[in-house]
Amino acid sequence: MSGIVVMMNGLPGAMGHEVSQACIRRGLTLAPVALTGGGQPADCQVTEGSTSVTVKLVGPDAAGSQRKALEELKKAHGNRLVIIDFTHPTAVNPNGDLYTSVGVTYVMGTTGGDREALMKATNDSGVYAVIAPNMGKQIVALQATMERMARDFPGAFSGYKLEVTESHQKTKADTSGTAKALVSSFQKMGVDKFEMDDIKMLRDDESQKAFGVSEEHLNGHAWHTYTLKSGDGSVEFQFKHNVSGRRTYSEGVADAVQFIAAKCAEKSKKRTFDMIDILEAGVMQ
Amino acid sequence: MSGIVVMMNGLPGAMGHEVSQACIRRGLTLAPVALTGGGQPADCQVTEGSTSVTVKLVGPDAAGSQRKALEELKKAHGNRLVIIDFTHPTAVNPNGDLYTSVGVTYVMGTTGGDREALMKATNDSGVYAVIAPNMGKQIVALQATMERMARDFPGAFSGYKLEVTESHQKTKADTSGTAKALVSSFQKMGVDKFEMDDIKMLRDDESQKAFGVSEEHLNGHAWHTYTLKSGDGSVEFQFKHNVSGRRTYSEGVADAVQFIAAKCAEKSKKRTFDMIDILEAGVMQ
């Protein structure tokens, strides 16, 4: 599948920039126009290596202008057009409705919104889409693997004590969803009583530096440590996944774009996918 | 299944002692006679809490005396008798032949010998048996889980660099089989070139203490750390399993004894099992 054109909705946000750069590294074409939220500049510049693209940003203020921009891109590129959405939780459903009504393949990386409504609108439309709240492929793989471990070996950690510490940039208010998912798996494997509130959250510079996060990544990281100790203390298991910056997520998005473009080109019967589908296909770079 | 009587073959070895104690803690009865190798004392004492048992040790010197001891125990306890074998690699096949010819349920924890011949003799005999080279149930579970992760997500760690360090008591000459098995899984997940020789083995006091092993466990531990780093260094995964002493293995043996006694009592059609079967049954304590 060559000649993919990517519309990066969510520029000039940090994730929008990172993803655009990952796509350019893969040899995909970045469309010179994208949808954005209110109060954004008229355009922005994306640079990766020797490639530099000026992207015109179409906000929501003029009625119909976003739909018009999308329709024009679709007319120009047909099925080679793939939308990536890293916008805002409040935009998830309106954007999903726009993409499906215009009929453009998309990758939804934005979290939040009414996920059930999004899935229904997408399935009803017949549009090809990857809908995935976490694009970090190894982390998604680990999360799915631990869930399978819990299903296959239900009592494996019976009598073990669990400790969980997660560190994210201080702008993240809630507990990590990944940490909660892994805790849920460990609970199924029989660990001693552990509530989600027992997850230790680090959100300040000092404790994060003590945890090993470097100065430059204090404002963008996701570090997790899960420790399991046997009742008598003679056995200890530890699982860590430490992501600094956003590059691994943006690479996962580029994987998703290439995957869904190929599914569209081959007219796959299944049309809605998540990261597990992509991982199982083993097509990641 | 109550009233299980355990014949602990391999006393007075350290593992024989640990396993006997685990069985007593579970409320199983330790038989006052057991088979042992050449050059061992006539008996030994096993103590756990307020229970103390003198076990007569029957060596291989007097022809037929081991068979006779086994037949007498079988006559006294019938199907409630379960043998545990932690003897020597050279005894695996002769002992297996003895157990199957007398018709006693057994748990083979001894490694080495001709495993294929052991399986064949056991399957042909119709005797119930657990044959498992590693009784550390969580470690077996992790090993199986990582193998499944490799099967499900073949390219998950593509482009990652692997580092492996394992530490065992200095009497262990070869590389850890568990470490090799996990490396094999990571290889299938696409990590950069990594040979088994690249596994870093710690076998001396100083490096082991620096690795975190406590003084008292230098002569009995199994510590493993696997680190995976993305090509650009922005993502790091780490998996650790640190076992100090032998207690977790002995608890796994007690699980196996209770499992196989129940299989024998219910006249299970399947008769030969490994630790994965026990883990999947979720019956561990």
Interface residues (C-beta under 8 A of the other chain):
Chain A: G136 K137 Q138 A141 L142 A144 T145 M146 R148 M149 D152 F153 P154 G155 A156 F157 S158 G159 Y160 S230 D232 S234 V235 E236 F237 Q238 F239 K240 H241 N242 V243 S244 G245 R247 T248 L279 E280 G282 V283 M284 Q285
Chain B: G136 K137 Q138 A141 L142 A144 T145 M146 R148 M149 D152 F153 P154 G155 A156 F157 S158 G159 Y160 S230 D232 S234 V235 E236 F237 Q238 F239 K240 H241 N242 V243 S244 G245 R247 T248 L279 E280 G282 V283 M284 Q285
